[in-house]
Amino acid sequence: MINSFILAFVVPLGVSDVLFGLVALAIIIALASSKKKKMLAIEGNEHYKYYLYNVYFKLGLAAVFGAIYMFYYGGGDTVAYWMGAEKLNNLFWHSPSQYFTEMLTTPSQETIILHFNSMIGYPPGWIYRDPNSFFVSKILSIMMFFVGKSYVVLTLVLAYITSLASWKVYELVRSYKITSDWLGALAVLFIPSVSFWCAGVSKDTVVFISVFYLVHYLFGFLNGKLKNRFFGAVYILLFLFILNHTRSFMTMTVGGPFLIAISIRYLNRFKDNAFLLFTMRFLLIIVSSIAFALFLVVKGEELAQTSTQYLEEASVTQNDFANNTIYTGARYNLEISDFSTLGLIKIAPKAILIAFYRPVIWEARSALLIISGLETTLFIYLTFAFFFRGSVLKKIKAVRSNELLVFSFLFAVILAFFVGFTSILFGVLVRFKAPLLPFLLIVLTTKPQEEEEEEEVVILPQNIKRIKV
C-alpha cells in the first residue's frame, strides 16, 4: 500500500502538467468538433450527432479513472505503467542502443540490472516481471516521444484513440443495419464501465483499442469497404502483434469467430437450398467444436494455472489493498476441481453466465461495482426481452444469418468463458469482460430482418402511387 502512495506522488501533477493537459484537451476537442461539423455537412451522416458526445464520454471517464486510482486507491497499475514508460524514455536518452535492446528483449533480472540504475530509475518490479504488462509500458514509451511524459496528456490521448476505435466499430454496425442508430450508439459508444476501464492508462485500454481496430479492419476486408488494403493488412498484423504480447488468448477470441463469420458469408450463398444450407451449417458446427476442444487440450493447463494464480493472490490483494472495497471479499467461486478438457467444457456454461450476468447489484460492494451491477440488471432485462418480446425465432434467424452478429455472439461467448474462468475477483471480472459487452448488447438489440422487409412492402406501394399521380 505504501508503494502505491509513493507512485501517486511521483506522477507529475504540477502547474505545467495541468497546463499541458488543458492544451491537449483543447486540441482534441477542436479536432473532434471539426470532424463532426465536416461530416454532418454530408448527407446521410446524421449519426455523427453522437461523435462529439462519444469523445466527451471517453475523455471524462478516463479522467475519472485516473483520478480515482491516483488519489483514492493510491496509484495502482495505471501509474506503474506510466512509470515503466517514463524509465524507458530515460533509458533512451541515456543510451539509445540499450533502449532498443530493452524494447526487443523479454524483461528479466539480468536485463533490469544491465539497463537501469539509480540515475535512470527503475521500472516498478511487479510490472517489469510480467512481460505482458511491461509490453504496455513499451507501447506508452513510444507514445511519450510524441505527446511527452505527462500522465494527464497520455490519459487524454489514449481516451481519444479509444473514442476513434469505438467509432469505427459503430460505423461498422450501422453499415450492417442490424439495430437502430441510437441502440447501436448505446452498445458501442456509451456503456459506462467499458469507457471507464478501457480509456485510461491501462492494459485494458491497449487491448480494447487493438480488438476494436482489428474488428474494423478484418470486416473491412470481408465486406470490401476497406479503402487501402495494404495498410489494412499492416494494421491487422500490428494489432495482432499487440494482442499476442498483452493478452494472447484475445487473438484466438477474435480470430476464431471471424473465421466463422467468413463461413457465414459464404453459407448465405446456399440460402435458397435448404438441405445444402443445413449440411454446411452442421459441418461448420462440428469443425468449430473440434477446434475449440483441441485448443482446450493445448491451453487447458495454462488456463488452470492462471485461475490458481488468481486464487492464491486474492488474499494477498486484500491485505495490500485493505481499504480498497473493489477487492475486499468481492470474489466468486467456480467450484471446479477437474481441469481436464472435459472438466473445462463442463464448467464453460457457468463461467459464461458469470461473465455475462455478474456481479449482480446485491454483490456490489463499491461505487464502481454498483455501476457494473446496474449494467448487469440491464443485460438481464434485455436477455429476457430478446427471448420473450416479439418473435424469438425471427431474432435467432437474424443473428445466425448475419456475419457480424455471428461474430459478435461468438466473440462474446468465447471471451466470457476465458474471463469467467480466470478472473475469480469481481474487480478483475468487470475489467476483463468490458470488450465483450458492446458485442453482447448488439446481439440482444438485434432487429429481425423480416421487420425491415415488412416496412419495405408498406412503403413501396405508396411510392408507386405517387409516381402514377
N, C-alpha and C positions, 0 to 999 in steps of 0.2 A: 504493500500500500504506500509506503514511503517513497519507493521508486516511482510510482505513478504521479505523486505530487511533485516530485523533482522534475519529471518530464513536463508537467504542465507549466512550470515556471521557466523551463528552458526555452519554450516556444516564444519567439519574438512577438510581443503584443504591445509594443511601444507606439509612439505617435507616428513614426514613419511607416510601421506595418499597417496601421489603420488607414493612413493616407493612401498607401499603395492599394489597399483593399478597396477603398472608395473609388479610386481611379479605374481599377479593374472592373468594378461593378458598373460604373458609368459606361465603359466601353462595351461590356457585354449587353447591357440594356439597349444601348444605341444600335448595336449590330442586330439584335433581335427585333427591335422596333422597325428598323429599316427593312428587314426581311419580311416582316408581317405586312407592312404598308405596300411593298412591291408586289407581293403575291396576292393580296386581296384585290389589287387593281386588275388582276387577270380573272376573266370569267370562269366560274367553276371551282374557284378556290375559297368558297365560303368557310370551309373548315379551318382556314388559317385564323379565324377569330379565336381559336384555342391556343395559337402558337405562343403568344407572349405570356399567357397565363401558365403554360407549361414551363417556360423558363423561370418565371417568378416562383412557381411551386418548387422547382428543384433548388433554386438558389436559397429560398427561405428555409427549407427543411435541411439542406446541407449545413447552413449556418447554425441552425438549432442543434444538429448532430454534433458539430464541432464544439459548440459552447457547452452542451451538456457533458460531453466526455472530458473536456478540459477542466471545467470549473466545478462540476458536481461529482464526477467519478474519478477525477484526478489524473486524467490523461488517457491511459489505456493504449490499445494497439494503434489507434489513429495517430497519436503523437509519436509512437515508436516508429511507424512507417516513415513519418516526416523526418525524424532524427536520423534514421538509416540513410535516407536520400541525401540529407544535408552532409553527413560524414563522407558519403561517396563523392559529393561535389568538392569537399575539402581535399579529398584524395586526388581528384583530377588536377586541381591547381598546384598540388604538391608534386605529383608525378603522373602525367597522362598515361604513361605506359603501364604503371601499376593499376591505374583506374580501369583501363580496358582489360587488363588481366583479371581483375576482380569481377568485372561485369560478365566475363565469359567463363568463369570457373564456378564450381559448386563451393559455397562457403564451408569452411572447416576451422578447427582450432589453429591449424598451421597458417591458413591464409589471413585470419584476423590478426595474428601476431606479426605476420610478414608485412601487411599493408597498412595497418593502423597503429597509431601511437598517441601519446598524450597531447601532442601538438595538433594533430589532425582530428583527434577524438575517436571514440569507439561507438559503433552502432549498438543499439540495445541487444543484449545477449540472446533473449528469447526470440527475437525476430531473426537475428543472424543465424541462429542454429537451425532454423527451419528454412530450407532453400526456397520453398514455395512462397513463404511470407517475405523473405528478403528480396525475392524477384519483384515484388510490388515496390519496394524501396528503389530498386534499379530503374523501374519504369518512371517513378516520380523523380529520380535523379536526372533523367533525360529531360523531363518536362521543366525542371528547375533552370536549365540553361536558357529557356525561352521566357519563363514567367518570374524568375527569381526564387529566392528561398522562403519567401513569406508563406506561412501556413494559411493565412487568410486568403491570399491570392490563389494559392494552389487549390483550396477548397472551392472557391468560386469558379475557377476554370474547369475543374472536374465536374462540378454541377452543371455547367453549361454544356460540356461534352455529353453528359448523361441526358440532358434535355434533347440534344440533337439525335442521339441514338434512339431515344424513345419516339421521337417524331418520325423517324424513318420507318419504324415498325407500325406506327399509327397509320401512316400513308399506305403501307402495305396492306393493312387490314381493310382500309377504305376501298382499295382497288379491287378486293375480292367481294365487296358488298355483302358481307355476312352478318352485319349488325348495323344499327343506326350510328350516325356520326357521333352523337353525344355519348352513347354507351361505349363505343369504341374509344372515345377520348377518356372516359372514366376508367376503362380497363387498362389502357396502355400508358396514360399520362398522369392520372390523378389518384392512384392508390397511395394513401399517406405512408404506410410502412415501407413500401417499395422505394419511394423517394427519400425517406429518412435514412434507410440503411444503405442505399445504393447511389448516393450523390456526393458524399463527402470523401475525405481522405481515408480510404479503407480498401481491403482486398475485395470486399463485396462490390464496390463500385467498379473496380477494374474488371471483375468477372461479368457484371451486368452489362457494361459497355461492350465488352467483347462478344457476349452472347447476342445482344440486340443488333449490333452491326453485322455479325455473322449471319443472322437470320435474314437481314435485309439483303445482303449480297448473294446469299445462296438462292433465295427466291427470285432475286433479280435475274440470275442465270436461268432459273427454271421457267419463269414466265416471259423471258425475252425482253424485259424492260430495262435491263442494265445498259447504260449508255456506253461505258468503256469497259469491255470485258477483260482486257489485260489488267487494268488497275483493280478491277473487281477481284480477279484471281489473286493478285498480290495481297489485297486486303484480307481475303479469306485465309490465306496462308499465315498472314500476320496474326490474326485473331485466334486461329487455331493454335499457333505457337504460344501466344499469351495464356490461353486457357490451359494448355498442356503443362505450363510451368507455374500455374496458380492453383487450379483445381482440375486435375487431369480427367476426372470422371465426367466433367462437363463436355468434353469433346465427344464422348460416346452419347451423352444425353442429347446433344444437338444432332450429331451425325446420324444416329440410328433412326430417329423419327423423320429426318429429312429424306433418307433413302426410301422410307415407306411413302412419304409424300410424292416422291418421283413415281413410285409404283402406282399410286392412286391416279396420277395424271394419265398414265398410260392405260390403266384399267378402265378409265372413263371412255376409252375408245370402243370398249366392248359392251357399253351400257344397253345397246339395242339387242344384244344376245344374252338372255338371262342365264342360260346354262353355262356359257363360256365365262360370263362375269362371275358367277358363283364359284366355278372351278378355280379361276385365277385368284379370287379372294381367299379361298380355302388354302391354296398352296402358299400364298403370301403369309397367312397367319402361322402355318406350320413352320416355314423357314424362319420367320421372325422369332418364334418361340424357341426354336433350337438355338438360334444365335444368342438370345438372351441367356439361356441356360448355360451355354458354353462360356459366356462372359462371367457368369457367377462361379463357374468352376475355376476359372483363371484368377478372378479378383475376390472370390469369397473370403479367403483367409485375410487378405488386406483389409476388407471391409470389417471383418471381425476384430482385427487389431485396432482399427480406428474407433470402433464402438467401445472396446475395452479401455482404450486410452481416455476417452471422454468420461467414462465411469470413474476411472482412477483419479482424474483431475478434478472431478466435481467437488470433492471435499476440499481440495487444495484451493480451488477457486473461491469457495465460500469463506475460507479463512483469510485469503488475500483481499477479498472484497467484502468484508464483514458488513459494511454499510451499503453495499450495492444490492438493492432489492430486486434487480433483474435476475440474479443468480441464486440468492439465498432460498433454498428449498424449491425453486422453480424448475422441476425436472419431472420426467416421466419414465416409466419402466416398460420395456417391450416384453419382459419375461421370456427371454429366449436363451436357451442353453445349447441348442443344436445349431452350429454354424456351418453345417454341410450345405451343399447345393439345395437339397430337399428342404432343409430347415429354413433357408433364406426364402425359398419360394412360399413356404407355409406362412412365414411372418410378413411377406410382402403386402397383403391387403391391409393388415393392421398398421404397418409403417406408413402406407399411402394415406389412409384415413387420418392418421395423426398429423401428417404434414398438411393435409387439406383443411382439417377442421379443428385444429388445436393450436394455441391454447383457447379454450372457451372462456367466456367472460368471468366466470367464478374462479378460474385458475390464475387470473391475472393478479400479480402482487406488486405491480409498479405502474406508473403512468404509461410507460412505453408498451407494456404488455396489455394494458387496458385497451389501447388503440388497436392492437392486434386482435384482442378478444372481440371488439366491436366489428372488425372486419370479418372475423370468423362467423359471427352471427349473420352478417350479410350473405356470406358464401353459403351457409346452411340454408337460408331462406331461398336463395337463387337456385340451389340444387333441388329443393322441393318444388319450386316453380317450374324448373325445367321438366320434371317428371309428371307434374300434376296440373299444370296450366297449359291449355292447348293440347295439340296432338304430339305426344312424346315420340311416336313413330316417325312423324314428319321431321322432327328435330334430329333424331338419330340418323335418319336418312340424309339430312342436310350435312351433318357432321362427317359421316363416313364417305360422302361423295365429293367433299371439298378438300383439296390437298393441304391448304393452310390450316383448316380446322383439324384434320387428322394429325398434322404435325403438332399443333397446339395441345391437343389432348394427350398424345403420346409423350411429348416433352414434359408436360405437367405431371403425368403419372410416373415416368421414369425418374425424374428429379425428386418427386415426392418420396419414392422408395429410398433413394440414397439419403435424402435429408432426414426422413423419419427414422431410418435405421441407425444413422450415425450421430445425430445431434445430441440426444439424451437431455440436454439442458434446453429449456424453453427459450432462453436468451439466445442460444445458438440457432435453434429451430427457426425463429422468426426472421433471423438474418439470412440463413441459407435458403429458405423457401421463397424469399422475395422475388427472384426472377420467374418463378412458375406462376405466381398469382395473376399477372396480366393475361397469360395464355389460358389459364383456367377460366377466368372471367369472360374471355372472348367466347369460349365454348358454351358457357352457361347462358350467355345472352344471344346465342345464335338465332337468326331469323330464318325460319324454314323457307326453302326455295319456292315451295308451292305458293306461299303467300305473295311472293313477288310476281309469280306467273298470273295469279288471280287479279292482281292490281293492273297488270298489263292488259288483260282481257277486258277489263272495265273501261280503261282509258282509250283503248284503240278504237272502238265504235264511235266514241264521242269525236275523236279526231277525224274519222271518215265523214261523219255528218257535217262537220264544219267545212270540210273540203267541198262537199256537194253544194252547200249553200253558197 
